[in-house]
Amino acid sequence: MQQDEPTLAGLMAAAQMGDRAAYRTLLKEVQRWLERYFRRRVAPQQLDDLVQEVMLAMHNKRATWDSSRAFLPWLAAIARYRWLDHLRGHYRAPEKPLDDADYAAPGEEDALHARLSLDRLLAQLPDKQRSVIDLVKISGLSVAEAAARTGQSESLVKINVHRGLKRLTSLVEKAN
């Protein structure tokens, strides 16, 4: 079977209408497409796990696909986000318990105080602003990922980040 846009979009539309055979065919074709997509992006031993993660995400989000829009860009967006999550998890340093050498050295106390001050400032923000600032500006998530985690729209995430940073600026200026 060809993995072209009209064919895959037709299979997805039929699957959304309850056609199980179309959904099985779609899953097979999507799996082949994802294997080609990730083949040059991840190590061979990671390929199957990543393909399965994307297929599970596609299954969970299948109701969000709009049949008036293209299918492959929708699938590619899901694949890209899962790939980035995979990279973050893969390259993140493993956690280890603290020992005496991990406590702040005398020169590092300023950074520790800065973080405590930031936490106190963030505590003065409304919950929605605080959470999106933490996710986007501190944890480094994209606006789309923060929106998915908080249940806010992407526009609302951007607005809350902007308003929260503006409020933090005014709080810092008042303190000085």
C-alpha positions in Angstrom: 0.0 0.0 0.0 1.2 3.5 -0.7 1.8 5.9 2.2 0.5 9.0 0.5 -1.5 11.7 2.1 -4.9 11.0 0.6 -4.7 7.3 1.4 -3.6 7.8 5.0 -6.1 10.6 5.5 -8.9 8.4 4.1 -7.9 5.5 6.4 -7.9 7.9 9.4 -11.3 9.3 8.5 -12.7 5.8 8.2 -11.1 4.8 11.5 -12.7 7.8 13.2 -16.0 6.6 11.9 -15.4 3.2 13.6 -13.9 1.1 10.7 -11.6 -1.3 12.6 -10.1 -2.8 9.4 -9.2 0.7 8.2 -7.6 1.5 11.6 -5.5 -1.7 11.6 -4.3 -0.8 8.1 -3.6 2.7 9.1 -1.5 1.5 12.1 0.6 -0.7 9.9 1.2 2.1 7.4 1.9 4.6 10.2 4.4 2.2 11.7 6.3 1.8 8.4 6.2 5.6 8.0 7.5 6.2 11.5 10.3 3.7 11.1 11.5 5.6 8.1 11.1 8.9 9.8 13.2 7.9 12.9 15.7 5.6 11.2 18.3 8.5 10.9 17.2 10.3 14.0 17.8 7.6 16.7 20.0 4.6 17.4 18.7 1.3 16.0 18.0 -0.1 19.5 15.8 2.8 20.3 13.7 2.8 17.1 11.0 0.3 18.1 10.3 2.0 21.5 10.0 5.4 19.9 7.8 4.2 17.2 5.5 2.5 19.8 5.4 5.7 21.9 4.3 7.7 18.8 1.7 5.2 17.8 0.3 5.2 21.4 0.2 9.0 21.3 -1.5 9.0 17.9 -4.0 6.5 19.3 -4.7 8.7 22.3 -5.0 11.9 20.2 -6.8 10.4 17.2 -10.0 12.3 18.0 -8.2 15.6 17.7 -7.4 15.1 14.0 -9.6 17.2 11.8 -10.5 15.5 8.5 -10.5 18.8 6.7 -6.7 19.1 7.4 -3.8 17.0 6.2 -2.9 13.8 8.1 0.8 13.6 7.6 1.7 17.0 9.1 -0.5 16.1 12.1 1.4 12.7 12.5 4.8 14.4 12.0 4.1 16.9 14.7 3.3 14.1 17.2 6.4 12.2 16.1 8.6 15.3 16.4 7.4 16.1 20.0 7.9 12.5 21.0 11.4 12.5 19.5 12.3 15.7 21.4 10.9 14.2 24.6 13.0 11.1 23.9 16.2 13.2 23.4 15.6 15.2 26.6 15.2 12.0 28.5 18.1 10.3 26.9 20.6 13.2 27.4 19.4 14.2 30.9 21.9 13.4 33.5 20.8 10.5 35.8 19.8 11.5 39.3 22.1 10.5 42.2 21.8 10.9 45.9 23.5 14.0 47.5 26.7 13.5 49.3 28.9 16.0 51.2 30.6 17.2 48.0 27.2 18.2 46.5 26.4 20.9 49.1 26.9 24.5 48.0 30.5 25.7 48.2 31.0 29.2 49.6 31.1 30.7 46.1 27.9 28.9 45.1 25.8 30.4 47.9 24.8 33.3 45.7 23.2 31.0 43.2 21.4 29.2 45.9 20.1 32.5 47.4 19.0 33.6 43.9 17.0 30.4 43.4 15.4 30.9 46.8 14.5 34.5 45.9 13.1 33.4 42.6 10.9 30.8 44.3 9.6 33.5 46.7 8.8 35.8 43.8 7.1 33.0 41.9 5.0 32.2 44.9 3.4 35.6 44.6 2.0 34.9 41.2 -1.3 33.2 40.4 -1.1 29.5 40.0 -1.6 29.5 36.2 1.1 32.1 35.6 3.6 30.4 38.0 3.1 27.0 36.5 3.6 28.1 32.9 6.6 30.2 33.7 8.2 27.3 35.5 7.5 25.0 32.6 8.5 27.3 29.7 11.2 29.6 31.2 12.8 27.4 33.8 12.2 23.8 32.7 12.6 24.7 29.0 9.4 23.1 27.6 7.9 24.5 24.5 4.6 26.5 24.6 2.8 23.5 23.1 4.2 21.1 25.7 3.3 23.5 28.5 -0.2 23.8 27.1 -0.6 20.1 27.0 0.6 19.7 30.6 -1.5 22.5 32.0 -4.6 22.1 29.9 -4.4 25.7 28.8 -4.4 26.8 25.2 -1.1 27.8 23.6 -2.4 31.4 23.4 -3.3 31.4 27.0 0.1 29.9 28.0 1.8 32.8 26.1 -0.4 35.4 27.7 0.2 33.9 31.2 4.0 33.8 30.6 3.9 37.4 29.5 1.7 38.7 32.3 3.6 36.6 34.9 7.0 38.0 33.8 5.6 41.5 33.8 4.3 41.0 37.3 7.7 39.6 38.4 9.4 42.6 36.9 7.2 45.0 38.9 7.8 43.0 42.1 11.6 43.2 41.6 11.4 46.9 40.9 9.3 47.5 44.0 11.8 45.6 46.1 14.6 47.9 44.9 
